[in-house]
Amino acid sequence: MQNENMTLWKLGTLPPGLIAFYGLTRPLQKKWHLLGLGYNREIDTKKIERSAVIHFNGHSKPWTELGISKYQPYWIKYIDLDHPYISSCRLFE
């Protein structure tokens, strides 16, 4: 898929989503949608606690080996640790 500059988009869900919903979306206020938990190690925990939605965008997702461990509790509390696929994620090594 190409953007307006005729360069290829990176693979992922955002580019097709931008096309499908072009002109139909509005930006959320920062208090509603906190970005950066997959790359920014300096986000204040108070800011995380006040956010309605936290977004693990970036390469350091809490379920990967690159995950930022201090953000892992915000994700792990919703995980069924007894599920067979979760054990293969190596979360606690």
PyMOL commands that set and color helices and strands:
alter all, ss='L'
color gray80, all
select helices_A, chain A and resi 14-20+45-50+69-76+86-89
alter helices_A, ss='H'
color red, helices_A
select strands_A, chain A and resi 33-34+53-54
alter strands_A, ss='S'
color yellow, strands_A
deselect
rebuild
show_as cartoon
